[in-house]
């Protein structure tokens, strides 16, 4: 073997070893490892193992790393809890037949959505899962219950609401036609005020499933219970990020879908919002326009107008989808109206934005729903270091016997994104018998053999 071939072989072995024993996804890479399956061994970086939030495996309770984890909403073993129902989601043979029980929090063992979806990951399934799954605190629920999630406004549709707000602005001479000199100076990077607003974010999974189900139509109740069952009982979550599925509009409002600072840019014709973590969320508010899209969009199509320094938006033409994590699906009829208001400190300086969102989906919801969140501006756009990291989908997760599984580099279906996967395909299927020259290696690689 010549020096060049030996060097190439050495480089390949080193690359494989690095991939197997020390793989780490580059910044901006989307797509994570999947839940470990029976008999799988967790390896560093998730190869063949499970990503954070998706660990645990049927038939091997308590075998994850670090032992059981008990969020504040979860009860530890031995803690008193209400008498269980004769049948609940962890003991049923057919959850579809249990519709009459879905309205009782005890059917889900009082676990709010964000902990029931993590029951395998937290290793709270007990010694004989799923029957021995843990309990949550029955006193935990969305403050004020389902009535506080419903919109307080009288409007039945987003269009009706948007047009009423525009008519109200017209009484004061609006909508406001801003110029570059007068447009509100909202440019900058923002973070959610999760510490104060988190407990009131029903889209963060803080309510009992039965509370959320009471706000859904029968078809979408069925879909939500189906999702909870397969995330918490069969341990077969179909999370969007794991498979590189689209995130969808409503996922933007959930807790972990937006972890990068949100970048806001404003000009007289558009207001742009950019953020993400498992995918890029890009929203453009078209000022003074009308909806023109003929095909549903993953994040919808957003128009808006200014009422002084307040921005009113209407998003329509939305592709129906699923936000997973023991929550709900929504339909192509989903539309939103947002009222975005600037917030000042005691000294009158700009602090951030208050985002009030009203969700209209007559197919999925029994009534319009409302969410309010404050965003705090942390830096302006001239920040010397802060950037939005663009995210690209690079998943090697597939369903194996119905459960997500992270492929290992030795699997024929594995895609090595950083090693010319298109060429690998051609060489495997169309170049048999060809004498491919050795690759021209960088001089620094060849120098180690001198």
TISEKOL-288492 format. One line per 3 residues: number of its first residue (from 1); for each residue x, y, z of C-alpha. Coordinates in Angstrom, 3 decimals, padded with zeros to 6 digits. Last residue first. Layout:
N
NUM	X,Y,Z  ...
This chain:
450
450	007.397,011.446,006.307  004.090,009.797,007.270  002.815,012.776,009.284
447	003.429,015.030,006.284  000.704,013.319,004.235  -002.027,014.700,006.508
444	-000.593,018.249,006.529  -000.290,018.114,002.739  -004.060,017.735,002.345
441	-005.146,014.466,000.763  -005.795,014.028,-002.925  -008.230,011.143,-002.946
438	-007.009,007.902,-004.432  -008.165,007.356,-007.977  -011.465,005.513,-008.588
435	-010.985,002.376,-010.616  -014.495,001.561,-011.826  -015.783,-001.961,-011.303
432	-018.865,-000.830,-009.413  -019.507,002.854,-010.111  -023.310,003.036,-010.292
429	-024.888,001.919,-007.015  -022.303,002.290,-004.260  -020.140,004.969,-005.873
426	-023.163,007.055,-006.824  -024.658,006.896,-003.321  -021.347,007.661,-001.598
423	-020.923,010.639,-003.916  -024.247,012.103,-002.767  -023.255,011.535,000.872
420	-020.175,013.788,000.489  -018.606,013.231,003.936  -020.192,015.810,006.226
417	-023.739,014.499,006.032  -022.828,010.954,006.959  -026.196,009.361,006.223
414	-027.016,006.089,008.006  -029.288,003.753,006.043  -026.602,001.080,005.637
411	-026.108,001.037,009.405  -022.451,001.176,010.472  -022.700,004.859,011.448
408	-025.373,003.940,014.027  -028.996,004.789,013.420  -030.921,006.571,016.158
405	-034.219,004.818,016.778  -037.778,006.050,016.917  -040.310,003.336,017.820
402	-042.750,001.567,015.525  -040.770,-001.597,014.914  -037.827,000.596,013.930
399	-038.816,004.189,013.189  -035.954,006.226,011.795  -033.556,008.796,013.284
396	-030.462,009.827,011.324  -031.297,013.520,011.391  -029.466,016.435,009.818
393	-032.049,019.231,009.442  -030.458,022.654,009.144  -030.514,025.459,011.695
390	-029.271,028.996,011.075  -027.510,030.390,014.123  -028.954,033.836,014.785
387	-026.103,036.073,015.824  -024.929,037.767,019.036  -021.269,038.767,019.043
384	-020.784,042.497,018.371  -024.446,043.392,019.140  -025.484,046.045,016.600
381	-028.965,044.501,016.436  -029.837,045.715,019.932  -029.441,043.567,023.010
378	-031.530,042.049,025.811  -035.048,042.980,024.736  -037.534,041.280,027.057
375	-040.477,039.406,025.567  -043.700,039.171,027.539  -046.188,036.380,026.861
372	-049.979,036.242,026.553  -051.975,033.235,025.324  -055.629,033.115,024.258
369	-058.011,030.428,022.999  -060.977,030.641,020.607  -063.796,028.220,021.497
366	-064.563,024.510,021.048  -061.160,024.085,019.442  -059.999,021.724,016.650
363	-062.309,022.473,013.695  -063.212,025.999,014.801  -059.528,026.982,014.991
360	-058.971,030.548,016.210  -055.949,031.237,018.400  -055.682,034.643,020.101
357	-052.141,035.818,020.756  -051.098,038.649,023.084  -047.396,039.458,022.754
354	-046.063,042.045,025.220  -042.865,043.617,023.948  -039.599,044.820,025.431
351	-037.940,047.266,027.801  -038.123,050.645,026.026  -037.131,053.497,028.332
348	-039.823,055.452,030.172  -037.978,055.706,033.468  -040.261,053.171,035.143
345	-039.698,050.724,032.287  -041.537,050.671,028.994  -043.434,047.889,027.213
342	-044.326,047.920,023.532  -047.594,046.207,022.494  -048.108,043.350,020.076
339	-051.753,042.370,019.556  -051.835,039.083,017.677  -054.698,037.518,015.757
336	-054.341,033.866,014.857  -055.738,031.414,012.326  -056.085,027.625,012.386
333	-058.483,026.327,009.737  -055.827,023.987,008.366  -056.244,022.018,011.599
330	-054.586,021.713,014.994  -053.026,018.783,016.851  -052.725,018.634,020.589
327	-050.497,018.377,023.650  -048.728,015.384,025.154  -045.338,016.504,023.771
324	-046.535,016.809,020.142  -047.146,020.226,018.474  -049.084,018.664,015.599
321	-050.022,020.033,012.192  -052.519,022.029,010.137  -050.945,024.164,007.424
318	-051.897,027.793,007.999  -053.477,030.058,005.386  -054.112,032.757,008.022
315	-052.117,034.999,010.369  -053.597,038.353,011.385  -051.399,040.998,013.007
312	-051.892,044.194,015.052  -048.799,046.212,015.975  -049.011,048.928,018.659
309	-046.927,052.101,018.370  -049.814,054.069,016.836  -052.222,051.406,015.606
306	-049.958,049.787,013.044  -051.207,047.235,010.549  -050.798,043.550,009.848
303	-050.548,040.626,007.461  -049.261,037.154,008.195  -049.232,034.064,005.991
300	-049.100,030.682,007.704  -046.123,029.173,009.483  -046.232,025.857,007.615
297	-047.998,027.494,004.677  -051.396,026.501,003.270  -051.684,026.967,-000.525
294	-053.476,029.924,-002.165  -051.401,032.661,-000.549  -052.781,036.169,-001.181
291	-053.685,037.564,002.241  -053.985,041.345,002.178  -051.339,043.995,002.741
288	-051.001,047.070,004.988  -047.871,045.813,006.712  -046.696,042.330,005.739
285	-045.706,040.672,009.016  -042.868,038.298,008.234  -042.394,035.255,010.449
282	-039.309,033.065,010.367  -038.994,030.128,012.763  -035.883,028.102,012.032
279	-035.879,024.511,013.259  -034.848,022.580,016.358  -033.697,025.777,018.109
276	-035.627,028.677,016.651  -035.686,032.420,016.036  -036.593,035.113,013.540
273	-039.348,037.760,013.702  -039.671,040.238,010.845  -041.818,043.378,010.705
270	-042.458,044.546,007.173  -043.296,047.625,005.080  -042.270,050.555,007.296
267	-039.183,048.711,008.604  -038.722,046.534,011.669  -036.290,043.765,012.578
264	-036.744,041.400,015.522  -034.325,038.598,016.417  -035.499,036.117,019.014
261	-032.718,034.897,021.294  -032.133,031.180,020.665  -034.245,028.829,022.745
258	-037.506,028.754,020.802  -039.079,025.301,020.477  -038.531,024.565,024.170
255	-041.544,026.171,025.805  -044.261,026.157,023.190  -045.382,029.224,021.244
252	-043.404,028.439,018.089  -045.002,024.964,017.997  -048.225,026.687,016.957
249	-046.964,027.466,013.457  -045.457,024.171,012.344  -042.265,022.379,013.425
246	-041.654,020.610,010.131  -040.468,017.008,010.473  -036.754,016.510,010.939
243	-037.388,013.087,012.457  -036.160,013.842,015.971  -037.261,017.482,015.733
240	-040.904,016.632,015.095  -041.363,014.244,017.983  -042.979,010.926,017.117
237	-042.902,009.429,020.575  -043.048,005.608,020.799  -042.712,004.917,024.510
234	-045.740,002.568,024.407  -047.301,004.135,027.511  -046.244,007.785,027.815
231	-045.619,008.973,024.262  -047.968,006.498,022.615  -050.811,007.083,025.042
228	-050.373,010.853,025.102  -050.601,011.010,021.322  -053.741,008.884,021.162
225	-055.247,011.047,023.904  -054.559,014.149,021.789  -055.992,012.605,018.628
222	-059.204,011.556,020.365  -059.660,015.016,021.850  -059.090,016.385,018.351
219	-062.001,014.404,016.965  -064.244,015.263,019.940  -063.596,019.040,019.729
216	-060.953,020.446,022.050  -061.183,022.789,025.033  -062.144,020.071,027.530
213	-059.106,018.101,026.367  -056.819,020.808,027.707  -058.264,020.466,031.190
210	-058.187,016.656,031.019  -054.517,016.791,030.023  -053.777,018.646,033.286
207	-052.263,022.010,032.519  -048.632,023.179,032.488  -047.836,021.885,028.986
204	-045.927,024.938,027.785  -048.857,025.868,025.556  -050.792,026.587,028.745
201	-048.316,029.361,029.498  -049.473,030.879,032.795  -046.747,029.344,034.983
198	-044.084,030.471,032.487  -044.897,034.205,032.618  -042.640,035.307,035.467
195	-039.593,033.108,034.916  -040.353,032.706,031.223  -039.896,036.333,030.298
192	-039.098,035.315,026.756  -035.835,036.488,025.267  -035.310,039.274,022.764
189	-032.671,040.453,020.294  -032.975,043.832,018.613  -034.978,046.172,016.424
186	-038.063,047.518,018.203  -037.543,051.144,017.235  -041.124,052.057,016.386
183	-041.519,053.397,012.802  -041.368,057.215,012.786  -038.252,058.041,010.742
180	-038.470,055.051,008.442  -042.068,056.054,007.775  -045.167,054.870,009.627
177	-048.700,054.899,008.233  -050.890,054.505,011.332  -054.151,052.664,010.723
174	-055.533,054.991,011.796  -057.311,058.313,012.341  -058.350,057.605,015.913
171	-061.686,056.036,014.948  -059.775,054.132,012.251  -057.876,052.249,014.980
168	-061.175,050.859,016.288  -062.167,049.814,012.776  -058.826,048.030,012.420
165	-059.350,046.224,015.703  -062.831,045.160,014.609  -061.438,043.963,011.249
162	-058.857,041.816,012.992  -061.421,040.256,015.334  -063.913,039.454,012.570
159	-061.133,038.008,010.433  -059.848,035.897,013.302  -063.259,034.348,013.758
156	-065.848,034.021,016.530  -065.258,037.366,018.214  -066.561,038.126,021.708
153	-063.116,038.541,023.329  -062.187,036.866,026.622  -060.312,034.096,024.751
150	-060.437,030.746,026.505  -057.419,029.698,028.555  -058.828,031.245,031.733
147	-062.030,029.210,031.359  -059.983,026.003,031.137  -058.661,026.204,034.684
144	-058.068,029.295,036.794  -054.342,028.686,037.099  -053.442,025.816,034.735
141	-053.184,022.671,036.796  -051.300,021.184,039.714  -053.420,020.023,042.648
138	-053.465,016.453,041.307  -049.694,016.229,041.816  -048.343,013.652,039.395
135	-048.265,009.902,039.637  -045.757,007.248,038.634  -046.048,004.434,036.137
132	-046.482,000.975,037.668  -048.920,-000.350,035.026  -046.606,000.686,032.164
129	-044.301,-000.629,033.296  -043.485,-003.226,035.948  -040.747,-001.873,038.179
126	-041.675,001.799,038.101  -042.285,004.040,035.080  -040.743,007.177,036.562
123	-037.493,006.930,034.617  -037.504,010.653,033.788  -037.181,009.874,030.085
120	-039.989,007.339,030.330  -042.336,009.817,032.070  -041.295,012.697,029.817
117	-044.604,013.128,027.937  -046.417,012.755,031.262  -044.250,015.543,032.663
114	-045.039,018.332,030.189  -048.677,017.357,029.883  -049.579,017.537,033.546
111	-049.558,014.204,035.366  -052.686,013.664,037.428  -052.538,009.902,036.988
108	-053.632,010.352,033.354  -057.075,008.848,034.081  -056.803,010.602,037.450
105	-057.293,013.948,035.730  -060.890,012.881,034.931  -062.239,014.207,031.608
102	-060.712,011.276,029.715  -062.822,008.783,031.679  -065.945,008.811,029.472
99	-063.674,008.397,026.436  -062.340,005.068,027.757  -063.136,002.921,024.714
96	-060.467,004.678,022.630  -057.917,003.922,025.365  -058.051,000.225,024.551
93	-056.319,-002.305,026.834  -056.147,000.191,029.655  -053.594,000.009,032.467
90	-051.409,003.084,031.924  -054.190,005.234,030.459  -056.452,004.524,033.392
87	-058.793,001.704,034.416  -060.247,001.003,037.865  -059.456,004.645,038.671
84	-056.671,005.245,041.142  -057.329,006.278,044.736  -056.005,009.765,045.185
81	-052.301,010.231,045.963  -050.103,009.701,049.000  -046.342,009.855,048.346
78	-044.853,006.366,048.401  -042.885,006.796,045.199  -042.165,010.483,044.513
75	-044.921,012.644,043.132  -044.369,014.684,039.974  -045.173,018.403,039.502
72	-041.838,019.527,040.957  -039.988,017.322,038.440  -038.838,013.951,039.798
69	-035.887,012.373,038.026  -035.191,008.657,038.281  -031.612,007.394,038.074
66	-028.571,009.133,036.607  -028.388,007.405,033.218  -031.183,005.114,032.193
63	-031.736,001.559,033.433  -034.576,002.378,035.813  -037.096,000.264,033.987
60	-035.767,-002.151,031.344  -038.743,-003.817,029.688  -039.839,-000.712,027.843
57	-037.040,001.780,027.344  -035.951,005.051,028.835  -034.476,008.161,027.238
54	-036.298,010.683,025.067  -035.855,013.988,026.901  -032.143,014.090,026.302
51	-031.443,012.062,023.194  -031.350,008.323,023.287  -028.795,005.717,022.417
48	-027.372,004.207,019.257  -025.099,007.210,018.962  -026.393,009.687,021.573
45	-023.287,011.799,022.030  -021.529,009.148,024.044  -023.064,005.710,023.659
42	-026.243,004.321,025.165  -026.446,000.576,024.798  -029.489,-000.863,023.078
39	-031.015,-004.096,024.405  -034.539,-002.740,024.450  -034.713,000.472,022.459
36	-033.098,003.801,023.249  -035.309,006.752,022.459  -034.167,008.776,019.472
33	-031.104,010.875,018.786  -031.489,014.396,017.576  -032.208,016.339,014.435
30	-031.147,019.886,013.654  -027.574,020.973,013.221  -027.028,024.658,013.972
27	-023.945,024.097,016.047  -022.298,020.838,015.078  -023.694,017.573,016.428
24	-021.232,015.768,018.698  -019.828,012.346,017.969  -017.113,011.150,020.327
21	-016.968,007.380,020.236  -018.678,006.348,017.013  -018.068,009.385,014.840
18	-014.511,009.903,016.091  -013.674,006.284,015.528  -015.139,006.442,012.029
15	-013.089,009.545,011.210  -009.878,008.058,012.568  -010.402,004.908,010.562
12	-011.055,006.945,007.407  -007.950,009.086,007.965  -005.732,006.062,008.482
9	-007.057,004.441,005.316  -006.392,007.647,003.372  -002.881,007.919,004.752
6	-002.177,004.343,003.822  -003.479,004.974,000.313  -001.283,008.080,-000.101
3	001.769,006.361,001.369  001.403,003.418,-000.965  000.000,000.000,000.000
